Amino acid sequence: MDYVLTEHARDALEKRQIQIAWMEQALTAPDVTEADPVDAELEHRLARIPEFGHRVLRVIVNGERTPPHVVTVFFDRRRVIP
């Protein structure tokens, strides 16, 4: 999948030690997809990451752009996906 990482997303991946493969998993095969409550252009893609204790990785992407732009990525401590 082609995508663009914003500067913030690149920084988040590095500072939070999130593997690119995990982010790509959430982008291409999310367990859950949600609309952003504020910005209609943004979409939240969530995936459980077994290698990281089944925590939920949230990737926020602007899917209106071609290729999609990854805005940020983080482990969502409050979210649980059954």
C-alpha positions as a Markdown table, in Angstrom:
| # | Residue | x | y | z |
|---|---|---|---|---|
| 1 | Met | 0.0 | 0.0 | 0.0 |
| 2 | Asp | 1.3 | 3.4 | -0.9 |
| 3 | Tyr | 1.0 | 6.1 | 1.8 |
| 4 | Val | 2.8 | 9.2 | 3.0 |
| 5 | Leu | 4.0 | 9.7 | 6.6 |
| 6 | Thr | 3.6 | 13.2 | 7.9 |
| 7 | Glu | 6.5 | 14.6 | 10.0 |
| 8 | His | 4.4 | 14.1 | 13.1 |
| 9 | Ala | 3.7 | 10.4 | 12.2 |
| 10 | Arg | 7.4 | 9.8 | 11.6 |
| 11 | Asp | 8.3 | 11.3 | 15.0 |
| 12 | Ala | 5.5 | 9.3 | 16.7 |
| 13 | Leu | 6.8 | 6.0 | 15.2 |
| 14 | Glu | 10.3 | 6.7 | 16.4 |
| 15 | Lys | 9.5 | 8.1 | 19.9 |
| 16 | Arg | 6.9 | 5.5 | 20.6 |
| 17 | Gln | 9.0 | 2.7 | 19.1 |
| 18 | Ile | 6.2 | 1.5 | 16.9 |
| 19 | Gln | 7.2 | -0.8 | 14.1 |
| 20 | Ile | 6.3 | 0.1 | 10.6 |
| 21 | Ala | 4.9 | -3.3 | 10.0 |
| 22 | Trp | 2.4 | -2.8 | 12.8 |
| 23 | Met | 1.3 | 0.5 | 11.4 |
| 24 | Glu | 0.9 | -1.0 | 7.9 |
| 25 | Gln | -1.2 | -3.8 | 9.4 |
| 26 | Ala | -3.6 | -1.3 | 10.9 |
| 27 | Leu | -3.7 | 0.6 | 7.6 |
| 28 | Thr | -4.3 | -2.4 | 5.3 |
| 29 | Ala | -6.3 | -4.7 | 7.6 |
| 30 | Pro | -7.8 | -2.9 | 10.5 |
| 31 | Asp | -9.9 | -4.7 | 13.1 |
| 32 | Val | -12.1 | -1.6 | 13.4 |
| 33 | Thr | -12.5 | 1.6 | 11.3 |
| 34 | Glu | -14.0 | 4.8 | 12.8 |
| 35 | Ala | -14.7 | 8.2 | 11.4 |
| 36 | Asp | -13.0 | 11.1 | 13.1 |
| 37 | Pro | -15.5 | 13.0 | 15.3 |
| 38 | Val | -14.1 | 16.4 | 14.3 |
| 39 | Asp | -12.5 | 16.2 | 10.8 |
| 40 | Ala | -14.5 | 14.3 | 8.1 |
| 41 | Glu | -11.4 | 13.8 | 6.0 |
| 42 | Leu | -9.8 | 11.7 | 8.8 |
| 43 | Glu | -10.3 | 8.0 | 9.5 |
| 44 | His | -9.1 | 6.0 | 12.5 |
| 45 | Arg | -7.9 | 2.5 | 11.8 |
| 46 | Leu | -7.4 | 0.3 | 14.8 |
| 47 | Ala | -5.7 | -3.1 | 15.0 |
| 48 | Arg | -4.7 | -5.4 | 17.9 |
| 49 | Ile | -1.0 | -6.1 | 17.9 |
| 50 | Pro | -0.3 | -9.6 | 19.3 |
| 51 | Glu | 3.4 | -8.9 | 19.5 |
| 52 | Phe | 2.7 | -6.0 | 21.8 |
| 53 | Gly | 0.5 | -7.7 | 24.3 |
| 54 | His | -2.6 | -7.4 | 22.1 |
| 55 | Arg | -2.7 | -3.7 | 22.7 |
| 56 | Val | -4.7 | -1.6 | 20.2 |
| 57 | Leu | -2.8 | 0.5 | 17.7 |
| 58 | Arg | -4.6 | 3.5 | 16.4 |
| 59 | Val | -3.5 | 5.0 | 13.1 |
| 60 | Ile | -5.2 | 8.2 | 12.0 |
| 61 | Val | -5.1 | 8.7 | 8.3 |
| 62 | Asn | -6.3 | 11.2 | 5.8 |
| 63 | Gly | -7.8 | 8.9 | 3.2 |
| 64 | Glu | -9.1 | 11.8 | 1.0 |
| 65 | Arg | -5.5 | 12.4 | -0.2 |
| 66 | Thr | -3.8 | 10.3 | -2.8 |
| 67 | Pro | -1.8 | 8.4 | -1.6 |
| 68 | Pro | -3.3 | 8.4 | 1.9 |
| 69 | His | -1.4 | 10.5 | 4.5 |
| 70 | Val | -0.8 | 9.0 | 7.9 |
| 71 | Val | -1.3 | 11.8 | 10.4 |
| 72 | Thr | -0.4 | 10.1 | 13.7 |
| 73 | Val | 0.0 | 6.7 | 15.2 |
| 74 | Phe | -0.2 | 5.5 | 18.9 |
| 75 | Phe | -1.2 | 2.7 | 21.2 |
| 76 | Asp | -4.7 | 3.5 | 22.6 |
| 77 | Arg | -4.6 | 2.5 | 26.2 |
| 78 | Arg | -8.3 | 3.0 | 26.7 |
| 79 | Arg | -9.5 | 1.0 | 23.7 |
| 80 | Val | -10.1 | -2.7 | 23.8 |
| 81 | Ile | -11.2 | -4.7 | 20.8 |
| 82 | Pro | -12.7 | -8.1 | 21.6 |
